[in-house]
Amino acid sequence: MLATEIAPAQSIIVGYQTAHVPDELQGRVHSAVNLLGNAVTPLAPTAVGALVTSDGYPTTDAALPVGALAPAGS
């Protein structure tokens, strides 16, 4: 289910980025967005582990889709 939510959100982000960034800066902006996105990837297991430890599995299950879509809503 999560994959069906991420793909449309990613399309919106990339479309917005492409429409608002000047052509000569597209590569640099795309690289910066990918760098930031990939830099936080190793933090995900730690964050999920902390959430499971503190709040349990049902709360974590409910929070993950919300957390995955939070950057898209910003």
mmCIF file of the N, C-alpha and C atoms, coordinates in Angstrom:
data_MODEL
# 
_entry.id   MODEL 
# 
loop_
_atom_site.group_PDB 
_atom_site.id 
_atom_site.type_symbol 
_atom_site.label_atom_id 
_atom_site.label_alt_id 
_atom_site.label_comp_id 
_atom_site.label_asym_id 
_atom_site.label_entity_id 
_atom_site.label_seq_id 
_atom_site.pdbx_PDB_ins_code 
_atom_site.Cartn_x 
_atom_site.Cartn_y 
_atom_site.Cartn_z 
_atom_site.occupancy 
_atom_site.B_iso_or_equiv 
_atom_site.pdbx_formal_charge 
_atom_site.auth_seq_id 
_atom_site.auth_comp_id 
_atom_site.auth_asym_id 
_atom_site.auth_atom_id 
_atom_site.pdbx_PDB_model_num 
ATOM 1   N N  . MET A 1 1  ? 0.818  -1.192 0.000   1.00 0.00 ? 1  MET A N  1 
ATOM 2   C CA . MET A 1 1  ? 0.000  0.000  0.000   1.00 0.00 ? 1  MET A CA 1 
ATOM 3   C C  . MET A 1 1  ? 0.862  1.257  0.000   1.00 0.00 ? 1  MET A C  1 
ATOM 4   N N  . LEU A 1 2  ? 1.956  1.240  0.726   1.00 0.00 ? 2  LEU A N  1 
ATOM 5   C CA . LEU A 1 2  ? 2.797  2.420  0.832   1.00 0.00 ? 2  LEU A CA 1 
ATOM 6   C C  . LEU A 1 2  ? 3.367  2.822  -0.533  1.00 0.00 ? 2  LEU A C  1 
ATOM 7   N N  . ALA A 1 3  ? 3.725  1.844  -1.367  1.00 0.00 ? 3  ALA A N  1 
ATOM 8   C CA . ALA A 1 3  ? 4.282  2.157  -2.691  1.00 0.00 ? 3  ALA A CA 1 
ATOM 9   C C  . ALA A 1 3  ? 3.267  2.890  -3.562  1.00 0.00 ? 3  ALA A C  1 
ATOM 10  N N  . THR A 1 4  ? 1.996  2.603  -3.393  1.00 0.00 ? 4  THR A N  1 
ATOM 11  C CA . THR A 1 4  ? 0.981  3.291  -4.204  1.00 0.00 ? 4  THR A CA 1 
ATOM 12  C C  . THR A 1 4  ? 0.780  4.728  -3.739  1.00 0.00 ? 4  THR A C  1 
ATOM 13  N N  . GLU A 1 5  ? 1.230  5.051  -2.542  1.00 0.00 ? 5  GLU A N  1 
ATOM 14  C CA . GLU A 1 5  ? 1.138  6.420  -2.049  1.00 0.00 ? 5  GLU A CA 1 
ATOM 15  C C  . GLU A 1 5  ? 2.380  7.229  -2.384  1.00 0.00 ? 5  GLU A C  1 
ATOM 16  N N  . ILE A 1 6  ? 3.529  6.579  -2.430  1.00 0.00 ? 6  ILE A N  1 
ATOM 17  C CA . ILE A 1 6  ? 4.782  7.283  -2.674  1.00 0.00 ? 6  ILE A CA 1 
ATOM 18  C C  . ILE A 1 6  ? 4.908  7.720  -4.128  1.00 0.00 ? 6  ILE A C  1 
ATOM 19  N N  . ALA A 1 7  ? 4.519  6.870  -5.072  1.00 0.00 ? 7  ALA A N  1 
ATOM 20  C CA . ALA A 1 7  ? 4.686  7.203  -6.494  1.00 0.00 ? 7  ALA A CA 1 
ATOM 21  C C  . ALA A 1 7  ? 3.947  8.492  -6.888  1.00 0.00 ? 7  ALA A C  1 
ATOM 22  N N  . PRO A 1 8  ? 2.684  8.671  -6.540  1.00 0.00 ? 8  PRO A N  1 
ATOM 23  C CA . PRO A 1 8  ? 2.034  9.943  -6.890  1.00 0.00 ? 8  PRO A CA 1 
ATOM 24  C C  . PRO A 1 8  ? 2.657  11.139 -6.175  1.00 0.00 ? 8  PRO A C  1 
ATOM 25  N N  . ALA A 1 9  ? 3.069  10.953 -4.940  1.00 0.00 ? 9  ALA A N  1 
ATOM 26  C CA . ALA A 1 9  ? 3.700  12.057 -4.213  1.00 0.00 ? 9  ALA A CA 1 
ATOM 27  C C  . ALA A 1 9  ? 5.012  12.446 -4.873  1.00 0.00 ? 9  ALA A C  1 
ATOM 28  N N  . GLN A 1 10 ? 5.784  11.453 -5.285  1.00 0.00 ? 10 GLN A N  1 
ATOM 29  C CA . GLN A 1 10 ? 7.047  11.721 -5.964  1.00 0.00 ? 10 GLN A CA 1 
ATOM 30  C C  . GLN A 1 10 ? 6.804  12.430 -7.294  1.00 0.00 ? 10 GLN A C  1 
ATOM 31  N N  . SER A 1 11 ? 5.771  12.060 -8.003  1.00 0.00 ? 11 SER A N  1 
ATOM 32  C CA . SER A 1 11 ? 5.441  12.716 -9.273  1.00 0.00 ? 11 SER A CA 1 
ATOM 33  C C  . SER A 1 11 ? 5.109  14.186 -9.065  1.00 0.00 ? 11 SER A C  1 
ATOM 34  N N  . ILE A 1 12 ? 4.404  14.473 -8.005  1.00 0.00 ? 12 ILE A N  1 
ATOM 35  C CA . ILE A 1 12 ? 4.045  15.866 -7.700  1.00 0.00 ? 12 ILE A CA 1 
ATOM 36  C C  . ILE A 1 12 ? 5.296  16.676 -7.377  1.00 0.00 ? 12 ILE A C  1 
ATOM 37  N N  . ILE A 1 13 ? 6.178  16.113 -6.573  1.00 0.00 ? 13 ILE A N  1 
ATOM 38  C CA . ILE A 1 13 ? 7.398  16.824 -6.181  1.00 0.00 ? 13 ILE A CA 1 
ATOM 39  C C  . ILE A 1 13 ? 8.269  17.100 -7.396  1.00 0.00 ? 13 ILE A C  1 
ATOM 40  N N  . VAL A 1 14 ? 8.502  16.085 -8.229  1.00 0.00 ? 14 VAL A N  1 
ATOM 41  C CA . VAL A 1 14 ? 9.357  16.257 -9.408  1.00 0.00 ? 14 VAL A CA 1 
ATOM 42  C C  . VAL A 1 14 ? 8.711  17.207 -10.406 1.00 0.00 ? 14 VAL A C  1 
ATOM 43  N N  . GLY A 1 15 ? 7.410  17.135 -10.578 1.00 0.00 ? 15 GLY A N  1 
ATOM 44  C CA . GLY A 1 15 ? 6.725  18.057 -11.480 1.00 0.00 ? 15 GLY A CA 1 
ATOM 45  C C  . GLY A 1 15 ? 6.836  19.499 -11.010 1.00 0.00 ? 15 GLY A C  1 
ATOM 46  N N  . TYR A 1 16 ? 6.667  19.719 -9.728  1.00 0.00 ? 16 TYR A N  1 
ATOM 47  C CA . TYR A 1 16 ? 6.796  21.063 -9.167  1.00 0.00 ? 16 TYR A CA 1 
ATOM 48  C C  . TYR A 1 16 ? 8.228  21.570 -9.334  1.00 0.00 ? 16 TYR A C  1 
ATOM 49  N N  . GLN A 1 17 ? 9.170  20.704 -9.045  1.00 0.00 ? 17 GLN A N  1 
ATOM 50  C CA . GLN A 1 17 ? 10.585 21.062 -9.174  1.00 0.00 ? 17 GLN A CA 1 
ATOM 51  C C  . GLN A 1 17 ? 10.917 21.421 -10.618 1.00 0.00 ? 17 GLN A C  1 
ATOM 52  N N  . THR A 1 18 ? 10.474 20.633 -11.558 1.00 0.00 ? 18 THR A N  1 
ATOM 53  C CA . THR A 1 18 ? 10.767 20.880 -12.971 1.00 0.00 ? 18 THR A CA 1 
ATOM 54  C C  . THR A 1 18 ? 10.134 22.175 -13.450 1.00 0.00 ? 18 THR A C  1 
ATOM 55  N N  . ALA A 1 19 ? 8.945  22.473 -12.989 1.00 0.00 ? 19 ALA A N  1 
ATOM 56  C CA . ALA A 1 19 ? 8.239  23.669 -13.434 1.00 0.00 ? 19 ALA A CA 1 
ATOM 57  C C  . ALA A 1 19 ? 8.834  24.948 -12.862 1.00 0.00 ? 19 ALA A C  1 
ATOM 58  N N  . HIS A 1 20 ? 9.448  24.894 -11.687 1.00 0.00 ? 20 HIS A N  1 
ATOM 59  C CA . HIS A 1 20 ? 9.877  26.111 -11.009 1.00 0.00 ? 20 HIS A CA 1 
ATOM 60  C C  . HIS A 1 20 ? 11.383 26.359 -11.006 1.00 0.00 ? 20 HIS A C  1 
ATOM 61  N N  . VAL A 1 21 ? 12.160 25.395 -11.447 1.00 0.00 ? 21 VAL A N  1 
ATOM 62  C CA . VAL A 1 21 ? 13.615 25.569 -11.456 1.00 0.00 ? 21 VAL A CA 1 
ATOM 63  C C  . VAL A 1 21 ? 14.053 25.920 -12.876 1.00 0.00 ? 21 VAL A C  1 
ATOM 64  N N  . PRO A 1 22 ? 14.892 26.950 -13.023 1.00 0.00 ? 22 PRO A N  1 
ATOM 65  C CA . PRO A 1 22 ? 15.385 27.309 -14.361 1.00 0.00 ? 22 PRO A CA 1 
ATOM 66  C C  . PRO A 1 22 ? 16.113 26.136 -15.024 1.00 0.00 ? 22 PRO A C  1 
ATOM 67  N N  . ASP A 1 23 ? 16.031 26.073 -16.340 1.00 0.00 ? 23 ASP A N  1 
ATOM 68  C CA . ASP A 1 23 ? 16.614 24.950 -17.082 1.00 0.00 ? 23 ASP A CA 1 
ATOM 69  C C  . ASP A 1 23 ? 18.086 24.721 -16.759 1.00 0.00 ? 23 ASP A C  1 
ATOM 70  N N  . GLU A 1 24 ? 18.848 25.797 -16.644 1.00 0.00 ? 24 GLU A N  1 
ATOM 71  C CA . GLU A 1 24 ? 20.289 25.647 -16.422 1.00 0.00 ? 24 GLU A CA 1 
ATOM 72  C C  . GLU A 1 24 ? 20.631 25.123 -15.028 1.00 0.00 ? 24 GLU A C  1 
ATOM 73  N N  . LEU A 1 25 ? 19.664 25.110 -14.112 1.00 0.00 ? 25 LEU A N  1 
ATOM 74  C CA . LEU A 1 25 ? 19.902 24.615 -12.753 1.00 0.00 ? 25 LEU A CA 1 
ATOM 75  C C  . LEU A 1 25 ? 19.233 23.271 -12.467 1.00 0.00 ? 25 LEU A C  1 
ATOM 76  N N  . GLN A 1 26 ? 18.552 22.705 -13.446 1.00 0.00 ? 26 GLN A N  1 
ATOM 77  C CA . GLN A 1 26 ? 17.811 21.458 -13.225 1.00 0.00 ? 26 GLN A CA 1 
ATOM 78  C C  . GLN A 1 26 ? 18.698 20.340 -12.676 1.00 0.00 ? 26 GLN A C  1 
ATOM 79  N N  . GLY A 1 27 ? 19.863 20.140 -13.265 1.00 0.00 ? 27 GLY A N  1 
ATOM 80  C CA . GLY A 1 27 ? 20.749 19.054 -12.827 1.00 0.00 ? 27 GLY A CA 1 
ATOM 81  C C  . GLY A 1 27 ? 21.229 19.249 -11.403 1.00 0.00 ? 27 GLY A C  1 
ATOM 82  N N  . ARG A 1 28 ? 21.607 20.478 -11.074 1.00 0.00 ? 28 ARG A N  1 
ATOM 83  C CA . ARG A 1 28 ? 22.110 20.746 -9.726  1.00 0.00 ? 28 ARG A CA 1 
ATOM 84  C C  . ARG A 1 28 ? 21.014 20.578 -8.680  1.00 0.00 ? 28 ARG A C  1 
ATOM 85  N N  . VAL A 1 29 ? 19.835 21.069 -8.984  1.00 0.00 ? 29 VAL A N  1 
ATOM 86  C CA . VAL A 1 29 ? 18.727 20.950 -8.025  1.00 0.00 ? 29 VAL A CA 1 
ATOM 87  C C  . VAL A 1 29 ? 18.340 19.486 -7.856  1.00 0.00 ? 29 VAL A C  1 
ATOM 88  N N  . HIS A 1 30 ? 18.267 18.759 -8.954  1.00 0.00 ? 30 HIS A N  1 
ATOM 89  C CA . HIS A 1 30 ? 17.921 17.336 -8.876  1.00 0.00 ? 30 HIS A CA 1 
ATOM 90  C C  . HIS A 1 30 ? 18.960 16.581 -8.036  1.00 0.00 ? 30 HIS A C  1 
ATOM 91  N N  . SER A 1 31 ? 20.239 16.891 -8.246  1.00 0.00 ? 31 SER A N  1 
ATOM 92  C CA . SER A 1 31 ? 21.292 16.241 -7.464  1.00 0.00 ? 31 SER A CA 1 
ATOM 93  C C  . SER A 1 31 ? 21.173 16.573 -5.977  1.00 0.00 ? 31 SER A C  1 
ATOM 94  N N  . ALA A 1 32 ? 20.893 17.836 -5.666  1.00 0.00 ? 32 ALA A N  1 
ATOM 95  C CA . ALA A 1 32 ? 20.759 18.241 -4.265  1.00 0.00 ? 32 ALA A CA 1 
ATOM 96  C C  . ALA A 1 32 ? 19.568 17.556 -3.602  1.00 0.00 ? 32 ALA A C  1 
ATOM 97  N N  . VAL A 1 33 ? 18.452 17.469 -4.301  1.00 0.00 ? 33 VAL A N  1 
ATOM 98  C CA . VAL A 1 33 ? 17.265 16.798 -3.751  1.00 0.00 ? 33 VAL A CA 1 
ATOM 99  C C  . VAL A 1 33 ? 17.559 15.325 -3.502  1.00 0.00 ? 33 VAL A C  1 
ATOM 100 N N  . ASN A 1 34 ? 18.228 14.675 -4.454  1.00 0.00 ? 34 ASN A N  1 
ATOM 101 C CA . ASN A 1 34 ? 18.580 13.262 -4.268  1.00 0.00 ? 34 ASN A CA 1 
ATOM 102 C C  . ASN A 1 34 ? 19.567 13.073 -3.127  1.00 0.00 ? 34 ASN A C  1 
ATOM 103 N N  . LEU A 1 35 ? 20.545 13.962 -3.003  1.00 0.00 ? 35 LEU A N  1 
ATOM 104 C CA . LEU A 1 35 ? 21.517 13.859 -1.922  1.00 0.00 ? 35 LEU A CA 1 
ATOM 105 C C  . LEU A 1 35 ? 20.826 13.955 -0.568  1.00 0.00 ? 35 LEU A C  1 
ATOM 106 N N  . LEU A 1 36 ? 19.941 14.930 -0.411  1.00 0.00 ? 36 LEU A N  1 
ATOM 107 C CA . LEU A 1 36 ? 19.242 15.088 0.861   1.00 0.00 ? 36 LEU A CA 1 
ATOM 108 C C  . LEU A 1 36 ? 18.314 13.908 1.140   1.00 0.00 ? 36 LEU A C  1 
ATOM 109 N N  . GLY A 1 37 ? 17.631 13.441 0.110   1.00 0.00 ? 37 GLY A N  1 
ATOM 110 C CA . GLY A 1 37 ? 16.733 12.303 0.286   1.00 0.00 ? 37 GLY A CA 1 
ATOM 111 C C  . GLY A 1 37 ? 17.469 11.040 0.675   1.00 0.00 ? 37 GLY A C  1 
ATOM 112 N N  . ASN A 1 38 ? 18.615 10.819 0.054   1.00 0.00 ? 38 ASN A N  1 
ATOM 113 C CA . ASN A 1 38 ? 19.391 9.617  0.367   1.00 0.00 ? 38 ASN A CA 1 
ATOM 114 C C  . ASN A 1 38 ? 20.160 9.744  1.671   1.00 0.00 ? 38 ASN A C  1 
ATOM 115 N N  . ALA A 1 39 ? 20.459 10.949 2.088   1.00 0.00 ? 39 ALA A N  1 
ATOM 116 C CA . ALA A 1 39 ? 21.210 11.143 3.331   1.00 0.00 ? 39 ALA A CA 1 
ATOM 117 C C  . ALA A 1 39 ? 20.400 10.740 4.554   1.00 0.00 ? 39 ALA A C  1 
ATOM 118 N N  . VAL A 1 40 ? 19.088 10.904 4.504   1.00 0.00 ? 40 VAL A N  1 
ATOM 119 C CA . VAL A 1 40 ? 18.258 10.559 5.663   1.00 0.00 ? 40 VAL A CA 1 
ATOM 120 C C  . VAL A 1 40 ? 17.792 9.108  5.650   1.00 0.00 ? 40 VAL A C  1 
ATOM 121 N N  . THR A 1 41 ? 18.045 8.391  4.569   1.00 0.00 ? 41 THR A N  1 
ATOM 122 C CA . THR A 1 41 ? 17.613 6.994  4.465   1.00 0.00 ? 41 THR A CA 1 
ATOM 123 C C  . THR A 1 41 ? 18.145 6.119  5.590   1.00 0.00 ? 41 THR A C  1 
ATOM 124 N N  . PRO A 1 42 ? 19.420 6.226  5.984   1.00 0.00 ? 42 PRO A N  1 
ATOM 125 C CA . PRO A 1 42 ? 19.898 5.374  7.089   1.00 0.00 ? 42 PRO A CA 1 
ATOM 126 C C  . PRO A 1 42 ? 19.243 5.674  8.435   1.00 0.00 ? 42 PRO A C  1 
ATOM 127 N N  . LEU A 1 43 ? 18.603 6.814  8.565   1.00 0.00 ? 43 LEU A N  1 
ATOM 128 C CA . LEU A 1 43 ? 17.956 7.152  9.832   1.00 0.00 ? 43 LEU A CA 1 
ATOM 129 C C  . LEU A 1 43 ? 16.605 6.445  10.005  1.00 0.00 ? 43 LEU A C  1 
ATOM 130 N N  . ALA A 1 44 ? 16.030 5.951  8.921   1.00 0.00 ? 44 ALA A N  1 
ATOM 131 C CA . ALA A 1 44 ? 14.696 5.348  8.983   1.00 0.00 ? 44 ALA A CA 1 
ATOM 132 C C  . ALA A 1 44 ? 14.615 4.144  9.919   1.00 0.00 ? 44 ALA A C  1 
ATOM 133 N N  . PRO A 1 45 ? 15.524 3.170  9.838   1.00 0.00 ? 45 PRO A N  1 
ATOM 134 C CA . PRO A 1 45 ? 15.411 2.033  10.761  1.00 0.00 ? 45 PRO A CA 1 
ATOM 135 C C  . PRO A 1 45 ? 15.517 2.447  12.228  1.00 0.00 ? 45 PRO A C  1 
ATOM 136 N N  . THR A 1 46 ? 16.363 3.423  12.509  1.00 0.00 ? 46 THR A N  1 
ATOM 137 C CA . THR A 1 46 ? 16.504 3.898  13.886  1.00 0.00 ? 46 THR A CA 1 
ATOM 138 C C  . THR A 1 46 ? 15.219 4.561  14.364  1.00 0.00 ? 46 THR A C  1 
ATOM 139 N N  . ALA A 1 47 ? 14.632 5.387  13.517  1.00 0.00 ? 47 ALA A N  1 
ATOM 140 C CA . ALA A 1 47 ? 13.390 6.074  13.888  1.00 0.00 ? 47 ALA A CA 1 
ATOM 141 C C  . ALA A 1 47 ? 12.252 5.080  14.088  1.00 0.00 ? 47 ALA A C  1 
ATOM 142 N N  . VAL A 1 48 ? 12.139 4.098  13.203  1.00 0.00 ? 48 VAL A N  1 
ATOM 143 C CA . VAL A 1 48 ? 11.069 3.103  13.332  1.00 0.00 ? 48 VAL A CA 1 
ATOM 144 C C  . VAL A 1 48 ? 11.294 2.253  14.577  1.00 0.00 ? 48 VAL A C  1 
ATOM 145 N N  . GLY A 1 49 ? 12.537 1.865  14.839  1.00 0.00 ? 49 GLY A N  1 
ATOM 146 C CA . GLY A 1 49 ? 12.832 1.094  16.044  1.00 0.00 ? 49 GLY A CA 1 
ATOM 147 C C  . GLY A 1 49 ? 12.473 1.849  17.311  1.00 0.00 ? 49 GLY A C  1 
ATOM 148 N N  . ALA A 1 50 ? 12.791 3.135  17.339  1.00 0.00 ? 50 ALA A N  1 
ATOM 149 C CA . ALA A 1 50 ? 12.446 3.948  18.510  1.00 0.00 ? 50 ALA A CA 1 
ATOM 150 C C  . ALA A 1 50 ? 10.932 4.074  18.673  1.00 0.00 ? 50 ALA A C  1 
ATOM 151 N N  . LEU A 1 51 ? 10.224 4.220  17.555  1.00 0.00 ? 51 LEU A N  1 
ATOM 152 C CA . LEU A 1 51 ? 8.771  4.334  17.616  1.00 0.00 ? 51 LEU A CA 1 
ATOM 153 C C  . LEU A 1 51 ? 8.126  3.033  18.095  1.00 0.00 ? 51 LEU A C  1 
ATOM 154 N N  . VAL A 1 52 ? 8.622  1.904  17.605  1.00 0.00 ? 52 VAL A N  1 
ATOM 155 C CA . VAL A 1 52 ? 8.082  0.609  18.047  1.00 0.00 ? 52 VAL A CA 1 
ATOM 156 C C  . VAL A 1 52 ? 8.356  0.410  19.534  1.00 0.00 ? 52 VAL A C  1 
ATOM 157 N N  . THR A 1 53 ? 9.549  0.766  19.968  1.00 0.00 ? 53 THR A N  1 
ATOM 158 C CA . THR A 1 53 ? 9.908  0.593  21.380  1.00 0.00 ? 53 THR A CA 1 
ATOM 159 C C  . THR A 1 53 ? 9.048  1.455  22.290  1.00 0.00 ? 53 THR A C  1 
ATOM 160 N N  . SER A 1 54 ? 8.810  2.695  21.872  1.00 0.00 ? 54 SER A N  1 
ATOM 161 C CA . SER A 1 54 ? 8.077  3.598  22.757  1.00 0.00 ? 54 SER A CA 1 
ATOM 162 C C  . SER A 1 54 ? 6.564  3.458  22.665  1.00 0.00 ? 54 SER A C  1 
ATOM 163 N N  . ASP A 1 55 ? 6.036  3.210  21.468  1.00 0.00 ? 55 ASP A N  1 
ATOM 164 C CA . ASP A 1 55 ? 4.576  3.226  21.292  1.00 0.00 ? 55 ASP A CA 1 
ATOM 165 C C  . ASP A 1 55 ? 3.961  1.898  20.867  1.00 0.00 ? 55 ASP A C  1 
ATOM 166 N N  . GLY A 1 56 ? 4.761  0.928  20.484  1.00 0.00 ? 56 GLY A N  1 
ATOM 167 C CA . GLY A 1 56 ? 4.237  -0.372 20.084  1.00 0.00 ? 56 GLY A CA 1 
ATOM 168 C C  . GLY A 1 56 ? 3.958  -0.462 18.594  1.00 0.00 ? 56 GLY A C  1 
ATOM 169 N N  . TYR A 1 57 ? 3.649  -1.665 18.156  1.00 0.00 ? 57 TYR A N  1 
ATOM 170 C CA . TYR A 1 57 ? 3.443  -1.927 16.734  1.00 0.00 ? 57 TYR A CA 1 
ATOM 171 C C  . TYR A 1 57 ? 2.203  -1.276 16.130  1.00 0.00 ? 57 TYR A C  1 
ATOM 172 N N  . PRO A 1 58 ? 1.038  -1.297 16.778  1.00 0.00 ? 58 PRO A N  1 
ATOM 173 C CA . PRO A 1 58 ? -0.146 -0.695 16.146  1.00 0.00 ? 58 PRO A CA 1 
ATOM 174 C C  . PRO A 1 58 ? 0.030  0.795  15.847  1.00 0.00 ? 58 PRO A C  1 
ATOM 175 N N  . THR A 1 59 ? 0.620  1.525  16.781  1.00 0.00 ? 59 THR A N  1 
ATOM 176 C CA . THR A 1 59 ? 0.842  2.957  16.565  1.00 0.00 ? 59 THR A CA 1 
ATOM 177 C C  . THR A 1 59 ? 1.838  3.173  15.441  1.00 0.00 ? 59 THR A C  1 
ATOM 178 N N  . THR A 1 60 ? 2.881  2.354  15.406  1.00 0.00 ? 60 THR A N  1 
ATOM 179 C CA . THR A 1 60 ? 3.890  2.472  14.356  1.00 0.00 ? 60 THR A CA 1 
ATOM 180 C C  . THR A 1 60 ? 3.279  2.174  12.998  1.00 0.00 ? 60 THR A C  1 
ATOM 181 N N  . ASP A 1 61 ? 2.458  1.141  12.917  1.00 0.00 ? 61 ASP A N  1 
ATOM 182 C CA . ASP A 1 61 ? 1.774  0.813  11.658  1.00 0.00 ? 61 ASP A CA 1 
ATOM 183 C C  . ASP A 1 61 ? 0.916  1.971  11.170  1.00 0.00 ? 61 ASP A C  1 
ATOM 184 N N  . ALA A 1 62 ? 0.271  2.659  12.073  1.00 0.00 ? 62 ALA A N  1 
ATOM 185 C CA . ALA A 1 62 ? -0.577 3.789  11.695  1.00 0.00 ? 62 ALA A CA 1 
ATOM 186 C C  . ALA A 1 62 ? 0.249  5.006  11.319  1.00 0.00 ? 62 ALA A C  1 
ATOM 187 N N  . ALA A 1 63 ? 1.417  5.169  11.928  1.00 0.00 ? 63 ALA A N  1 
ATOM 188 C CA . ALA A 1 63 ? 2.224  6.375  11.713  1.00 0.00 ? 63 ALA A CA 1 
ATOM 189 C C  . ALA A 1 63 ? 3.073  6.310  10.447  1.00 0.00 ? 63 ALA A C  1 
ATOM 190 N N  . LEU A 1 64 ? 3.466  5.136  9.993   1.00 0.00 ? 64 LEU A N  1 
ATOM 191 C CA . LEU A 1 64 ? 4.378  5.047  8.849   1.00 0.00 ? 64 LEU A CA 1 
ATOM 192 C C  . LEU A 1 64 ? 3.826  5.658  7.558   1.00 0.00 ? 64 LEU A C  1 
ATOM 193 N N  . PRO A 1 65 ? 2.601  5.369  7.146   1.00 0.00 ? 65 PRO A N  1 
ATOM 194 C CA . PRO A 1 65 ? 2.102  6.025  5.931   1.00 0.00 ? 65 PRO A CA 1 
ATOM 195 C C  . PRO A 1 65 ? 2.011  7.546  6.061   1.00 0.00 ? 65 PRO A C  1 
ATOM 196 N N  . VAL A 1 66 ? 1.665  8.017  7.242   1.00 0.00 ? 66 VAL A N  1 
ATOM 197 C CA . VAL A 1 66 ? 1.584  9.465  7.474   1.00 0.00 ? 66 VAL A CA 1 
ATOM 198 C C  . VAL A 1 66 ? 2.960  10.085 7.364   1.00 0.00 ? 66 VAL A C  1 
ATOM 199 N N  . GLY A 1 67 ? 3.950  9.448  7.962   1.00 0.00 ? 67 GLY A N  1 
ATOM 200 C CA . GLY A 1 67 ? 5.324  9.949  7.899   1.00 0.00 ? 67 GLY A CA 1 
ATOM 201 C C  . GLY A 1 67 ? 5.897  9.912  6.496   1.00 0.00 ? 67 GLY A C  1 
ATOM 202 N N  . ALA A 1 68 ? 5.532  8.901  5.726   1.00 0.00 ? 68 ALA A N  1 
ATOM 203 C CA . ALA A 1 68 ? 6.044  8.791  4.366   1.00 0.00 ? 68 ALA A CA 1 
ATOM 204 C C  . ALA A 1 68 ? 5.495  9.888  3.472   1.00 0.00 ? 68 ALA A C  1 
ATOM 205 N N  . LEU A 1 69 ? 4.290  10.335 3.737   1.00 0.00 ? 69 LEU A N  1 
ATOM 206 C CA . LEU A 1 69 ? 3.684  11.364 2.891   1.00 0.00 ? 69 LEU A CA 1 
ATOM 207 C C  . LEU A 1 69 ? 3.901  12.778 3.425   1.00 0.00 ? 69 LEU A C  1 
ATOM 208 N N  . ALA A 1 70 ? 4.455  12.925 4.601   1.00 0.00 ? 70 ALA A N  1 
ATOM 209 C CA . ALA A 1 70 ? 4.646  14.256 5.181   1.00 0.00 ? 70 ALA A CA 1 
ATOM 210 C C  . ALA A 1 70 ? 5.487  15.171 4.302   1.00 0.00 ? 70 ALA A C  1 
ATOM 211 N N  . PRO A 1 71 ? 6.604  14.704 3.708   1.00 0.00 ? 71 PRO A N  1 
ATOM 212 C CA . PRO A 1 71 ? 7.374  15.621 2.850   1.00 0.00 ? 71 PRO A CA 1 
ATOM 213 C C  . PRO A 1 71 ? 6.590  16.086 1.623   1.00 0.00 ? 71 PRO A C  1 
ATOM 214 N N  . ALA A 1 72 ? 5.689  15.269 1.130   1.00 0.00 ? 72 ALA A N  1 
ATOM 215 C CA . ALA A 1 72 ? 4.910  15.649 -0.058  1.00 0.00 ? 72 ALA A CA 1 
ATOM 216 C C  . ALA A 1 72 ? 3.938  16.784 0.253   1.00 0.00 ? 72 ALA A C  1 
ATOM 217 N N  . GLY A 1 73 ? 3.470  16.829 1.489   1.00 0.00 ? 73 GLY A N  1 
ATOM 218 C CA . GLY A 1 73 ? 2.521  17.863 1.860   1.00 0.00 ? 73 GLY A CA 1 
ATOM 219 C C  . GLY A 1 73 ? 3.170  19.196 2.189   1.00 0.00 ? 73 GLY A C  1 
ATOM 220 N N  . SER A 1 74 ? 4.499  19.196 2.335   1.00 0.00 ? 74 SER A N  1 
ATOM 221 C CA . SER A 1 74 ? 5.207  20.428 2.694   1.00 0.00 ? 74 SER A CA 1 
ATOM 222 C C  . SER A 1 74 ? 5.290  21.396 1.540   1.00 0.00 ? 74 SER A C  1 
# 
